[in-house]
């Protein structure tokens, strides 16, 4: 298997941005596992599936026409990059990801993404389930209030309506669901490096993680 760095943590901590910046710095591949579950949730809703019924969802996961191309997320050839970034899509992703059969159906798909020269994998169980042998695991965290405020600014910056207290409540609800699911709950791997981004800029978070990259992969970055 090619070398893997995992970036786990709850929603809104900056995992996706960190993953892309780190992968660009290293020249490695990117796996956005959250996008996979968001696309599955979107596809299931479009087909009228019940998100609490695992059997049809697992079947759909096995044939999901998903592609990542030039920074875009494609569902059966359609660019759904924006459609899967709504709050509704995030909630749907959390619901479908709670089913063990769905996670199993997507497990090997994710592992096949570990191709040369290396992979930076972003998710909630990358270091604990998907790539438990990864030599560097990072768990990125931040308080619910900080994460909600970041999301509030993002939505307002796009000209969209947003309610900060509602965002805080939604994040707490999603955290509780992700932490309590029976299979692959959100948690840090025992050997993960813990980084709290609450009072850090993304540049500071990247610098902190690069320190660990230099420690684990000597000579990879200067």
LUMKEGU-93220 format. One record per residue (C-alpha): residue number from 1; x, z, y; residue in three letters. Coordinates in pm, 1 decimal, always signed. Each point is the difference from the previous one (the first is absolute). Layout:
// LUMKEGU-93220
[rec NUM; [X; Z; Y]; 'ALA'],
...
//
This chain:
// LUMKEGU-93220
[rec 1; [+0.0; +0.0; +0.0]; 'UNK'],
[rec 2; [+117.4; -74.8; +353.5]; 'UNK'],
[rec 3; [+65.1; +301.9; +225.8]; 'UNK'],
[rec 4; [-312.6; +155.3; +151.1]; 'UNK'],
[rec 5; [-62.4; +229.9; +296.0]; 'UNK'],
[rec 6; [-345.0; +159.0; +6.9]; 'UNK'],
[rec 7; [-181.8; +108.6; +316.0]; 'UNK'],
[rec 8; [-299.5; +220.3; -80.0]; 'UNK'],
[rec 9; [-232.0; +205.4; +216.9]; 'UNK'],
[rec 10; [-352.2; +24.1; +139.4]; 'UNK'],
[rec 11; [-168.0; -257.1; +222.7]; 'UNK'],
[rec 12; [+116.8; -30.0; +359.1]; 'UNK'],
[rec 13; [+351.9; +136.8; -37.2]; 'UNK'],
[rec 14; [+173.7; -329.8; +75.9]; 'UNK'],
[rec 15; [+88.3; -88.9; -360.0]; 'UNK'],
[rec 16; [-78.3; -367.7; +41.7]; 'UNK'],
[rec 17; [+204.9; -40.8; +315.7]; 'UNK'],
[rec 18; [+290.6; +194.9; -147.5]; 'UNK'],
[rec 19; [-12.2; -203.2; -320.8]; 'UNK'],
[rec 20; [+13.0; -332.0; +185.3]; 'UNK'],
[rec 21; [+280.5; +110.7; +232.8]; 'UNK'],
[rec 22; [+204.7; +138.5; -287.8]; 'UNK'],
[rec 23; [-52.0; -306.5; -217.2]; 'UNK'],
[rec 24; [+97.5; -227.2; +289.2]; 'UNK'],
[rec 25; [+315.6; +203.7; +58.5]; 'UNK'],
[rec 26; [+94.9; -18.6; -368.7]; 'UNK'],
[rec 27; [-122.9; -354.1; -66.8]; 'UNK'],
[rec 28; [-222.1; +130.3; -280.3]; 'UNK'],
[rec 29; [-352.5; -78.3; -121.0]; 'UNK'],
[rec 30; [-306.1; +197.6; +119.8]; 'UNK'],
[rec 31; [-285.2; +139.9; -209.4]; 'UNK'],
[rec 32; [-300.4; +120.2; +201.2]; 'UNK'],
[rec 33; [-200.0; +163.3; -278.6]; 'UNK'],
[rec 34; [-265.6; +116.8; +243.3]; 'UNK'],
[rec 35; [-77.3; -363.7; +81.0]; 'UNK'],
[rec 36; [-64.3; -66.2; -368.2]; 'UNK'],
[rec 37; [-267.5; +268.7; -18.6]; 'UNK'],
[rec 38; [-144.5; -104.5; +336.1]; 'UNK'],
[rec 39; [-31.4; -359.5; -120.7]; 'UNK'],
[rec 40; [-159.2; +118.1; -323.6]; 'UNK'],
[rec 41; [-249.0; +211.3; +194.1]; 'UNK'],
[rec 42; [-79.8; -291.3; +230.6]; 'UNK'],
[rec 43; [-44.6; -242.2; -290.1]; 'UNK'],
[rec 44; [-220.7; +248.2; -186.0]; 'UNK'],
[rec 45; [-222.8; +53.7; +302.2]; 'UNK'],
[rec 46; [-36.3; -374.2; +55.1]; 'UNK'],
[rec 47; [-108.7; -37.4; -361.4]; 'UNK'],
[rec 48; [-248.0; +284.0; +32.9]; 'UNK'],
[rec 49; [+181.0; +233.1; -241.0]; 'UNK'],
[rec 50; [-66.2; +373.2; +1.4]; 'UNK'],
[rec 51; [+327.2; +165.4; +99.3]; 'UNK'],
[rec 52; [-65.0; +299.1; -224.3]; 'UNK'],
[rec 53; [-39.4; -214.1; -315.0]; 'UNK'],
[rec 54; [+351.2; -41.8; -146.0]; 'UNK'],
[rec 55; [-55.0; -257.2; -276.4]; 'UNK'],
[rec 56; [-79.2; -308.5; +214.0]; 'UNK'],
[rec 57; [+260.2; +108.5; +255.3]; 'UNK'],
[rec 58; [+272.0; +16.3; -267.0]; 'UNK'],
[rec 59; [-101.7; -343.6; -126.4]; 'UNK'],
[rec 60; [+18.1; -136.2; +353.7]; 'UNK'],
[rec 61; [+340.3; +162.3; +53.3]; 'UNK'],
[rec 62; [+133.4; -187.5; -302.2]; 'UNK'],
[rec 63; [-81.8; -341.0; +150.6]; 'UNK'],
[rec 64; [+25.3; +78.6; +372.6]; 'UNK'],
[rec 65; [+108.5; -323.8; +177.5]; 'UNK'],
[rec 66; [+238.3; +183.3; +234.6]; 'UNK'],
[rec 67; [+310.2; -141.7; +166.3]; 'UNK'],
[rec 68; [+246.3; +119.9; +262.1]; 'UNK'],
[rec 69; [+134.3; -294.4; +201.4]; 'UNK'],
[rec 70; [+194.1; -11.4; +329.1]; 'UNK'],
[rec 71; [-118.5; +345.4; +98.1]; 'UNK'],
[rec 72; [-362.9; -80.9; -79.0]; 'UNK'],
[rec 73; [-228.5; +143.9; -267.1]; 'UNK'],
[rec 74; [-200.5; -272.8; -173.1]; 'UNK'],
[rec 75; [-312.2; +49.2; -211.0]; 'UNK'],
[rec 76; [-73.0; -318.0; -191.8]; 'UNK'],
[rec 77; [+184.4; -191.5; +273.0]; 'UNK'],
[rec 78; [-181.9; +170.8; +290.5]; 'UNK'],
[rec 79; [+204.6; +199.7; +250.6]; 'UNK'],
[rec 80; [-152.1; +349.5; -11.8]; 'UNK'],
[rec 81; [+286.8; +177.7; +176.0]; 'UNK'],
[rec 82; [-227.6; +128.0; +279.0]; 'UNK'],
[rec 83; [-310.3; +51.2; -214.2]; 'UNK'],
[rec 84; [+174.8; +252.5; -224.8]; 'UNK'],
[rec 85; [+127.2; +214.1; +289.8]; 'UNK'],
[rec 86; [-335.8; +137.7; +108.5]; 'UNK'],
[rec 87; [-102.4; +361.3; -57.9]; 'UNK'],
[rec 88; [-268.4; -123.0; -240.6]; 'UNK'],
[rec 89; [+256.6; -189.9; -205.8]; 'UNK'],
[rec 90; [+219.2; +307.5; -14.3]; 'UNK'],
[rec 91; [-286.4; +212.5; -125.7]; 'UNK'],
[rec 92; [-89.1; -261.7; -262.6]; 'UNK'],
[rec 93; [+364.9; -13.4; -112.6]; 'UNK'],
[rec 94; [+7.5; +376.3; -48.3]; 'UNK'],
[rec 95; [-315.4; -13.8; -212.3]; 'UNK'],
[rec 96; [+112.8; -278.8; -232.4]; 'UNK'],
[rec 97; [+347.7; +154.6; -30.9]; 'UNK'],
[rec 98; [-153.6; +317.5; -143.3]; 'UNK'],
[rec 99; [-85.3; -175.9; -328.8]; 'UNK'],
[rec 100; [+268.6; +32.8; -273.9]; 'UNK'],
[rec 101; [-93.1; -335.1; -158.1]; 'UNK'],
[rec 102; [+43.8; -177.6; +333.4]; 'UNK'],
[rec 103; [+341.0; +154.7; +58.3]; 'UNK'],
[rec 104; [+107.9; -93.0; -352.2]; 'UNK'],
[rec 105; [-110.0; -359.7; +52.5]; 'UNK'],
[rec 106; [+218.4; -27.4; +310.6]; 'UNK'],
[rec 107; [+301.6; +194.2; -128.5]; 'UNK'],
[rec 108; [+195.4; -283.7; -162.6]; 'UNK'],
[rec 109; [-86.1; -235.1; +287.4]; 'UNK'],
[rec 110; [+173.7; +241.0; +236.5]; 'UNK'],
[rec 111; [+300.8; +54.4; -224.5]; 'UNK'],
[rec 112; [+61.4; -373.3; -21.6]; 'UNK'],
[rec 113; [+63.0; +5.0; +374.6]; 'UNK'],
[rec 114; [+339.0; +166.6; -61.0]; 'UNK'],
[rec 115; [+210.9; -314.8; +32.9]; 'UNK'],
[rec 116; [+355.1; -59.6; +128.8]; 'UNK'],
[rec 117; [+154.8; +96.2; +227.5]; 'UNK'],
[rec 118; [-229.2; +307.0; +16.1]; 'UNK'],
[rec 119; [-342.9; +134.8; +90.8]; 'UNK'],
[rec 120; [-138.4; +243.4; +257.6]; 'UNK'],
[rec 121; [-337.0; +119.9; -133.8]; 'UNK'],
[rec 122; [-260.4; +160.2; +224.1]; 'UNK'],
[rec 123; [-290.5; +202.8; -140.0]; 'UNK'],
[rec 124; [-122.8; +334.8; -125.0]; 'UNK'],
[rec 125; [+136.0; +7.3; -355.3]; 'UNK'],
[rec 126; [+298.0; -234.7; +18.6]; 'UNK'],
[rec 127; [+253.9; +274.1; -70.1]; 'UNK'],
[rec 128; [-211.6; +203.2; -240.3]; 'UNK'],
[rec 129; [-165.6; -266.9; -219.1]; 'UNK'],
[rec 130; [+93.2; -359.9; +73.2]; 'UNK'],
[rec 131; [+376.3; +37.8; +48.3]; 'UNK'],
[rec 132; [+88.8; +352.4; -120.1]; 'UNK'],
[rec 133; [+361.8; -105.5; -65.2]; 'UNK'],
[rec 134; [+58.9; -124.9; +356.0]; 'UNK'],
[rec 135; [+332.9; +139.3; +123.4]; 'UNK'],
[rec 136; [-140.2; +75.1; +347.3]; 'UNK'],
[rec 137; [-348.5; +134.2; +61.4]; 'UNK'],
[rec 138; [-133.0; +87.8; +345.4]; 'UNK'],
[rec 139; [-318.5; +193.9; +72.1]; 'UNK'],
[rec 140; [-114.2; -60.0; +357.9]; 'UNK'],
[rec 141; [-248.9; +243.7; +148.0]; 'UNK'],
[rec 142; [-163.5; +95.7; +331.8]; 'UNK'],
[rec 143; [-284.6; +226.9; +105.7]; 'UNK'],
[rec 144; [-356.2; -139.4; -20.2]; 'UNK'],
[rec 145; [-37.3; +39.7; +376.7]; 'UNK'],
[rec 146; [+315.3; -201.3; +73.8]; 'UNK'],
[rec 147; [-100.8; -271.7; -245.5]; 'UNK'],
[rec 148; [-352.7; -20.5; +144.2]; 'UNK'],
[rec 149; [+138.6; -25.2; +352.5]; 'UNK'],
[rec 150; [+228.6; -286.4; -103.1]; 'UNK'],
[rec 151; [-294.0; -181.7; -156.1]; 'UNK'],
[rec 152; [-212.3; +67.1; +310.6]; 'UNK'],
[rec 153; [+262.8; -163.0; +221.5]; 'UNK'],
[rec 154; [+26.9; -297.7; -236.0]; 'UNK'],
[rec 155; [-374.1; -59.9; +7.7]; 'UNK'],
[rec 156; [-24.1; +42.2; +376.4]; 'UNK'],
[rec 157; [+294.8; -235.5; +43.2]; 'UNK'],
[rec 158; [-199.2; -264.0; -188.0]; 'UNK'],
[rec 159; [-302.2; +57.3; +223.2]; 'UNK'],
[rec 160; [-197.9; +168.6; -278.6]; 'UNK'],
[rec 161; [-220.3; +307.9; +25.0]; 'UNK'],
[rec 162; [+147.4; +316.6; -147.8]; 'UNK'],
[rec 163; [-101.7; +364.3; -24.7]; 'UNK'],
[rec 164; [+295.7; +236.4; -34.6]; 'UNK'],
[rec 165; [-184.7; +294.1; -164.1]; 'UNK'],
[rec 166; [-156.9; -242.7; -247.4]; 'UNK'],
[rec 167; [+341.2; -146.1; -80.3]; 'UNK'],
[rec 168; [+140.0; +347.8; -66.5]; 'UNK'],
[rec 169; [-292.1; +76.0; -230.8]; 'UNK'],
[rec 170; [+41.0; -333.3; -181.5]; 'UNK'],
[rec 171; [+371.3; +59.1; -55.3]; 'UNK'],
[rec 172; [-59.1; +350.8; -132.6]; 'UNK'],
[rec 173; [-268.8; -132.0; -234.6]; 'UNK'],
[rec 174; [+222.6; -277.1; -129.2]; 'UNK'],
[rec 175; [+292.2; +239.2; -47.8]; 'UNK'],
[rec 176; [-220.9; +230.9; -203.9]; 'UNK'],
[rec 177; [-114.8; -288.8; -218.4]; 'UNK'],
[rec 178; [+354.3; -128.7; -52.8]; 'UNK'],
[rec 179; [+139.0; +346.7; -73.2]; 'UNK'],
[rec 180; [-270.9; +92.0; -249.7]; 'UNK'],
[rec 181; [-37.9; -318.0; -205.7]; 'UNK'],
[rec 182; [+60.5; +48.2; -370.4]; 'UNK'],
[rec 183; [+261.6; -273.6; -40.3]; 'UNK'],
[rec 184; [+303.2; -56.8; +227.0]; 'UNK'],
[rec 185; [-104.2; +244.3; +273.3]; 'UNK'],
[rec 186; [+179.0; -10.8; +333.2]; 'UNK'],
[rec 187; [+306.8; +221.2; -26.5]; 'UNK'],
[rec 188; [+371.0; -10.6; +59.8]; 'UNK'],
[rec 189; [+227.3; -66.6; -295.1]; 'UNK'],
[rec 190; [+216.0; +299.5; -88.2]; 'UNK'],
[rec 191; [+313.6; -182.9; +112.7]; 'UNK'],
[rec 192; [-153.1; -161.4; +309.8]; 'UNK'],
[rec 193; [+150.9; +36.3; +345.7]; 'UNK'],
[rec 194; [-268.3; +153.6; +222.4]; 'UNK'],
[rec 195; [-28.3; -138.4; +354.7]; 'UNK'],
[rec 196; [-258.7; +132.8; +247.2]; 'UNK'],
[rec 197; [-57.8; -269.7; +260.6]; 'UNK'],
[rec 198; [-234.8; +206.1; +217.9]; 'UNK'],
[rec 199; [+250.3; +33.4; +284.3]; 'UNK'],
[rec 200; [+219.4; -300.0; -82.3]; 'UNK'],
[rec 201; [+0.6; -358.8; +123.0]; 'UNK'],
[rec 202; [+10.4; -274.7; -261.0]; 'UNK'],
[rec 203; [+360.3; -70.4; +104.0]; 'UNK'],
[rec 204; [+90.3; +362.5; -70.3]; 'UNK'],
[rec 205; [-175.5; -12.5; -337.6]; 'UNK'],
[rec 206; [+188.1; -318.4; -90.7]; 'UNK'],
[rec 207; [+332.9; +157.8; +97.6]; 'UNK'],
[rec 208; [-79.1; +304.7; -213.0]; 'UNK'],
[rec 209; [-83.0; -212.7; -304.0]; 'UNK'],
[rec 210; [+307.6; -218.4; +51.2]; 'UNK'],
[rec 211; [+207.8; +317.0; -28.4]; 'UNK'],
[rec 212; [-143.2; +44.1; -349.4]; 'UNK'],
[rec 213; [+56.4; -368.0; -83.6]; 'UNK'],
[rec 214; [+367.2; +38.5; +89.0]; 'UNK'],
[rec 215; [+19.7; +308.3; -221.3]; 'UNK'],
[rec 216; [-170.8; -157.0; -301.1]; 'UNK'],
[rec 217; [+128.9; -357.8; +36.8]; 'UNK'],
[rec 218; [+352.5; +31.2; +145.3]; 'UNK'],
[rec 219; [+109.1; -313.3; +183.5]; 'UNK'],
[rec 220; [-347.1; -157.8; +11.3]; 'UNK'],
[rec 221; [-41.3; +51.8; +375.1]; 'UNK'],
[rec 222; [+251.1; +80.2; +272.3]; 'UNK'],
//
